[in-house]
């Protein structure tokens, strides 16, 4: 239903990198992203998970390659 969408949370790691937490999964910000549009890869990308989330001004606009493989 409208309004039921989960809101992503953002945290800074000890090393100063921004991570997004959404739907029980963690995502790393793609370092080359500039401006309001950011691409986030699941932290399990090295293990073959292909889920990508696109945000604009910290709002999710697109989720690609679902579901997670873990």
Secondary structure, DSSP 4 states (H G I P E B T S, - for coil): -TT-PPPPEEEE-TTS-EEEEETTEEEEEPTT--SSEEEEEEGGGGGT---EEEEETTEEEEEESPSP--
